[in-house]
Amino acid sequence: MKKKSEIKYNKGQYIFKAGNNVFGLYFVKNGKIKVVSHGMNGKEQIVRLATNGHILGHRGFGGKLKEVYPASAIALEDSVICFVDNDTIYEAFYFNVQFVIELMMFYSKELRAIEARMKYMAQMTVREKVAFALLYLKEIFGCDLNNQTLNINISREDISALCGTNENQVIRNLSEFEKEKLISKEGKKIRIVNEKELQKMVDLYRE
């Protein structure tokens, strides 16, 4: 039986967990999501961010029985997700060549992006990592057009999980950026004041 459904997830709720069986793909209709993996010590690392129109769960989708998701997806804010089951996806593969091509291109583009981020993060200083994380947040979630405030209320803990560093280092570097007038704080949100200078910090690592 074909199945396609829309599900609302509250902030902090798991969409799926690493190790869960793969029953289909998830498409973000409206919301903001973090995809995370955990190290041996249980420390969370954000490997990807997703928003409207993005696909979730595809890394576990291999067409074999008992495939499992290799990472977890968690809502950063209240989100609406469209779930499409395996049978419906397989049918689309068989009868819609354009869908297969588009999905392959998506896989290729995302793989390149993830590999680049991992490579850069391994080489960057903590200061550069924090700058890179702010620019990545802007790239995925965008900003308020009026004042360049990041369109996401993200915790310092999540920024540290994105940077692969600790929360104290993130807080210290954000304070330094604020003193240097590179950013300002809008409540719990971050406003990018001088994107050009942040970009200079990471230009060396851009391909």
C-alpha positions in Angstrom: 0.0 0.0 0.0 1.4 3.4 -1.0 2.0 5.8 1.8 2.7 9.5 1.8 2.0 11.6 4.8 2.7 15.0 6.4 3.9 15.0 10.1 4.4 17.9 12.4 7.5 17.6 14.7 8.1 19.9 17.6 11.4 21.6 18.4 13.8 19.1 19.8 11.8 16.0 18.5 13.6 13.3 16.6 12.4 12.7 13.1 14.4 9.5 13.0 17.3 8.1 15.0 20.5 6.5 13.9 20.0 2.7 13.8 16.3 2.9 13.0 15.1 0.8 10.1 14.7 2.7 6.8 11.1 2.8 5.8 11.3 5.7 3.3 12.5 9.2 2.7 11.6 12.5 4.4 11.1 15.8 2.7 11.2 19.1 4.6 8.0 21.0 3.8 8.5 23.7 6.3 11.1 23.9 9.1 14.7 23.7 10.2 16.5 20.4 10.9 19.9 19.2 12.1 21.4 15.9 11.1 23.7 14.6 13.8 26.0 11.7 14.5 27.6 10.7 17.8 31.2 9.8 18.7 32.4 7.1 21.0 32.0 9.4 24.0 28.4 10.3 22.9 29.4 13.8 21.9 27.0 15.1 19.2 28.3 16.4 15.9 26.1 18.2 13.4 27.0 16.8 10.0 24.4 18.7 8.0 21.6 21.3 8.3 18.4 21.1 6.3 15.4 23.4 5.6 12.5 23.7 3.2 12.7 21.5 0.2 15.6 19.4 1.5 15.7 15.6 1.7 16.3 13.6 4.9 17.2 10.0 5.4 18.7 9.4 2.0 22.0 8.3 3.4 20.4 5.1 4.7 18.4 4.5 1.6 20.2 1.7 -0.3 17.4 -0.6 -1.5 18.4 -3.5 0.7 16.4 -5.2 3.4 17.0 -4.0 7.0 18.9 -0.8 6.0 19.3 1.6 8.9 19.8 5.3 9.2 23.5 6.1 9.9 22.6 9.4 11.6 19.8 11.1 13.5 17.6 14.0 12.4 16.2 16.4 15.0 13.9 19.4 14.6 15.6 22.8 15.5 12.2 24.4 15.5 8.6 23.2 14.9 8.7 21.6 11.4 6.4 19.9 8.9 7.9 16.9 7.2 6.5 14.9 4.3 7.2 11.1 4.6 7.2 8.9 1.5 7.5 5.2 2.0 9.9 2.8 0.3 7.4 1.3 -2.2 6.3 4.7 -3.4 10.0 5.8 -3.8 10.8 2.6 -5.7 7.9 3.1 -8.0 9.1 6.7 -8.7 12.6 5.2 -9.6 11.1 2.8 -12.1 8.7 5.2 -13.8 10.3 8.6 -13.6 13.8 8.8 -15.0 14.0 12.5 -14.3 13.4 11.9 -10.6 16.3 9.4 -10.5 18.6 11.9 -12.3 17.7 14.7 -10.0 18.2 12.5 -6.9 21.6 11.4 -8.2 22.6 15.0 -8.7 21.5 15.8 -5.2 23.5 13.0 -3.8 26.6 14.1 -5.7 26.3 17.7 -4.7 25.7 17.0 -1.0 28.5 14.5 -0.8 31.0 17.1 -2.2 29.7 19.7 0.2 30.0 17.4 3.3 33.5 16.2 2.3 34.6 19.8 1.8 33.2 20.9 5.2 34.9 17.9 7.0 38.2 18.7 5.3 38.1 22.4 6.1 37.0 21.8 9.7 40.0 19.6 10.3 42.4 22.3 9.1 40.8 25.4 10.6 41.6 27.2 13.9 38.7 27.5 16.3 38.1 31.1 15.3 37.9 30.1 11.7 35.5 27.3 12.5 33.1 29.6 14.3 33.2 32.1 11.4 32.6 29.2 8.9 29.7 27.9 11.0 28.0 31.4 11.0 28.4 31.6 7.2 27.0 28.0 6.8 24.0 28.9 9.0 23.3 31.9 6.8 23.7 29.8 3.6 21.1 27.2 4.7 18.7 29.3 6.8 19.2 32.8 5.4 18.8 36.1 7.2 16.2 38.7 8.0 16.6 41.0 4.9 16.3 44.1 7.1 19.2 43.6 9.4 21.1 40.4 8.5 20.0 38.6 11.6 20.3 34.8 11.1 16.9 33.3 10.6 17.4 30.6 13.2 17.5 30.7 17.0 20.3 28.3 17.5 22.0 27.4 20.8 25.7 27.9 21.4 25.8 24.2 22.1 24.5 23.5 18.6 27.1 25.9 17.1 29.8 24.0 19.0 28.4 20.7 17.6 28.6 22.2 14.1 32.2 23.4 14.7 33.4 20.2 16.3 34.7 22.2 19.3 33.3 23.0 22.8 30.7 25.4 23.9 33.1 27.6 25.9 35.3 28.2 22.9 32.2 29.2 20.8 31.0 31.6 23.4 34.5 33.2 23.7 34.9 33.6 19.9 31.4 35.0 19.5 32.3 37.6 22.2 35.5 38.4 20.3 33.5 38.8 17.1 31.1 41.1 18.8 33.9 43.3 20.2 35.4 43.5 16.7 31.9 44.5 15.4 31.7 41.4 13.1 28.5 40.3 14.7 25.9 41.6 17.2 23.4 39.8 19.3 19.6 40.3 18.8 18.3 38.6 21.9 19.3 34.9 21.5 19.8 35.4 17.7 23.0 36.5 16.0 23.2 39.4 13.5 26.0 39.4 11.0 27.4 42.9 10.9 30.5 42.4 8.7 30.1 39.3 6.5 33.1 40.4 4.4 35.5 40.0 7.3 34.0 36.7 8.3 34.4 35.5 4.7 38.1 36.5 4.7 38.8 34.1 7.5 37.6 31.1 5.5 38.4 32.1 2.0 41.6 30.1 2.1 39.6 27.0 2.6 37.1 27.6 -0.2 37.5 25.6 -3.4 
